[in-house]
Amino acid sequence: MKRQLAIGGAMAGAVGAALGWTIARKLTAPVGPRRFNLTLRGVEGDGDGRLLILDRTPDTGAPGTYNLWFEHGGWAQLGSEVEDRGQNQVARVVAGLSPGLTPREGDRVSWSGIYFGSPTDAGLDASDVVISTAVGPAPAWRINGDTSIWAIHVHGLGSPRAGTLRGVQVATELGLTSLVVSYRNDGEGPTEGSGRSTLGAAETEDVEAAISYAVRC
């Protein structure tokens, strides 16, 4: 019995190690291109009342404000309400469109929680600056406010700088100066080694460089 328990424990440990390795490989993988894995099934109405029809998925059926990125360029901001269109489809109201975009049935799109593509989309007056890091220049956006109080905005793993812009809007309303940074191997900052994330172990140095920039200013 003890031998069986030992073998079972060893097997469980091996399975756990393999699972951990798989998850780690996925989490630290270099940033790849956006996947346009949804198809726009239809468009209802026009103007402010326009509805986009999509296949029902856990994402498309979730309440909240989201964005659709179009494979041929542009984006559509979606409102929080979800309307049923039968068992397998949902309709989402269009809250905003990028200039010149006309959504059409059959367009390939990508679902995202990143609501704004740039500071301009978010109504922010930003300037492009560069943070000097130990591994190369890292682009950043600076949105001016009270220069005695800074907010350093750090985006999440696998997300671009634009993912922080809703928070930047709040900081701007409070009068803070914001610095929206990139860092090594995030797809926008400098590339180092294999291009994989170190889950913050090395990226912290780049954020520290951004803090030093704010102190100097």
C-alpha positions, -999 to +999 in steps of 0.1 A: +000+000+000+028+024+009+045+016-025+012+023-043+008+056-024+044+066-033+039+058-069+006+077-070+022+107-053+050+107-078+026+105-107+005+133-093+036+154-088+048+148-124+013+157-138+013+189-117+048+198-128+039+192-165+007+214-161+027+241-144+053+241-172+025+243-198+009+272-181+042+290-176+051+285-213+017+300-223+019+330-199+055+339-208+052+334-246+062+363-268+034+386-277+018+374-310-005+391-335-042+397-326-065+368-335-096+377-356-116+346-346-151+360-348-173+367-378-198+395-379-231+377-387-252+408-394-258+445-389-291+459-379-302+496-382-278+525-387-264+555-368-265+555-330-290+526-330-269+502-349-267+466-337-240+441-345-249+404-346-223+379-333-222+342-324-229+336-287-198+329-267-189+334-230-173+367-241-200+381-265-228+372-241-212+389-211-226+423-199-202+452-199-185+475-224-161+460-249-145+466-282-144+448-316-112+452-336-117+447-373-092+427-394-093+452-422-087+481-397-108+501-373-128+494-342-164+494-328-171+502-292-200+482-278-225+491-251-231+470-220-265+455-230-269+421-246-299+412-268-307+376-277-310+367-313-321+331-309-302+304-291-268+308-308-264+346-315-265+379-296-268+415-306-246+443-292-253+480-296-226+502-312-216+530-288-188+543-311-170+537-344-135+546-356-136+572-383-145+558-417-155+524-405-187+508-418-193+473-403-205+447-427-218+412-425-189+388-429-162+410-414-136+392-393-133+407-359-115+403-326-132+407-291-114+428-266-117+445-232-094+473-245-120+500-252-097+527-267-070+522-293-050+553-285-051+584-262-068+603-289-097+578-290-100+583-253-102+621-256-067+625-240-041+650-251-009+629-250+026+634-261+050+606-272+081+602-250+108+576-247+120+560-215+157+549-216+160+515-201+190+491-196+179+471-227+169+500-250+143+527-255+107+521-243+080+543-258+055+559-235+026+583-235+026+614-213-006+632-204+001+664-185-016+675-153-002+685-120+035+676-123+039+673-086+017+642-086+023+614-112+004+582-120+026+555-137+002+532-156+016+497-162-004+474-186-010+437-179+007+407-194-002+402-231-019+436-232-008+468-250-004+502-234-039+511-247-054+487-221-047+513-194-065+542-210-097+540-190-077+544-158-058+572-174-090+591-180-098+589-143-063+601-133-066+630-158-100+640-143-082+641-109-056+664-123-027+640-122+001+638-148+001+603-163+029+582-178+017+552-197+047+529-202+059+500-222+085+475-211+107+448-225+092+420-245+056+434-244+054+439-281+060+477-279+091+481-257+126+467-265+130+430-272+155+411-250+166+375-253+139+351-264+112+377-262+095+360-234+080+376-203+097+371-170+065+378-151+078+410-137+113+399-126+131+419-153+103+442-164+104+459-130+137+475-140+119+492-169+091+505-147+118+518-123+133+537-152+099+553-159+096+564-123+131+579-125+119+598-156+090+612-136+112+622-107+136+641-131+106+660-146 
